[in-house]
Amino acid sequence: MEFQVENIKCNGCATSIKNGLMKLDGVNEVNVDIDHGQVIIKGDESLLNKTTILSKLKAMGYPEPGN
């Protein structure tokens, strides 16, 4: 799953995102593209929930563009 999010500015942001999302069920790997504001998540597709992931990102300060 790939998500476009705002406010990713540095490696510290990327680390925070990785640590936060790795706590969610079904998430096995998180990659963050700082330059393009993308978060790429790999894991068990049957457990990954887009709404839950987006809510977690927003709560951490990384909302989808326009939110």
C-alpha positions as CSV (number, residue, x, y, z in Angstrom):
1,M,0.0,0.0,0.0
2,E,1.2,3.5,-0.8
3,F,0.1,6.7,0.8
4,Q,0.9,10.4,0.0
5,V,1.2,12.4,3.2
6,E,2.3,15.9,4.2
7,N,4.9,17.1,6.7
8,I,7.7,14.5,6.1
9,K,10.7,16.7,6.3
10,C,13.6,14.6,7.6
11,N,14.9,11.2,8.7
12,G,13.5,11.8,12.1
13,C,10.0,12.1,10.6
14,A,10.7,8.9,8.6
15,T,11.8,7.0,11.8
16,S,8.7,8.2,13.7
17,I,6.4,7.0,10.9
18,K,8.1,3.6,10.7
19,N,8.0,3.1,14.5
20,G,4.4,4.1,14.7
21,L,3.1,2.0,11.8
22,M,5.1,-1.1,12.7
23,K,2.8,-1.4,15.8
24,L,-0.2,-2.0,13.6
25,D,-1.5,-5.5,12.9
26,G,-0.3,-6.9,9.6
27,V,2.5,-4.4,9.0
28,N,5.8,-6.1,8.2
29,E,7.7,-3.3,6.5
30,V,7.5,0.5,6.2
31,N,9.5,2.5,3.7
32,V,9.3,6.3,3.7
33,D,10.3,8.4,0.7
34,I,11.0,11.8,2.2
35,D,11.5,13.7,-1.1
36,H,8.1,12.6,-2.5
37,G,6.1,12.4,0.7
38,Q,5.3,8.8,0.3
39,V,4.8,6.0,2.8
40,I,5.0,2.5,1.4
41,I,3.7,-0.4,3.6
42,K,4.2,-4.1,3.1
43,G,2.5,-6.8,5.1
44,D,-0.4,-9.1,5.4
45,E,-3.0,-7.6,3.0
46,S,-5.8,-9.4,4.9
47,L,-4.9,-7.5,8.1
48,L,-3.9,-4.1,6.6
49,N,-6.7,-1.5,6.9
50,K,-6.3,1.7,4.9
51,T,-8.6,3.7,7.2
52,T,-6.6,2.6,10.3
53,I,-3.3,3.4,8.6
54,L,-4.5,6.9,7.5
55,S,-5.9,7.6,11.0
56,K,-2.6,6.6,12.6
57,L,-0.6,8.8,10.1
58,K,-2.9,11.7,10.8
59,A,-2.6,11.3,14.5
60,M,1.2,11.4,14.2
61,G,1.0,14.6,12.2
62,Y,1.3,13.2,8.7
63,P,-2.1,13.6,7.1
64,E,-3.1,13.0,3.5
65,P,-2.8,16.2,1.4
66,G,-5.7,18.4,2.0
67,N,-6.7,16.9,5.4
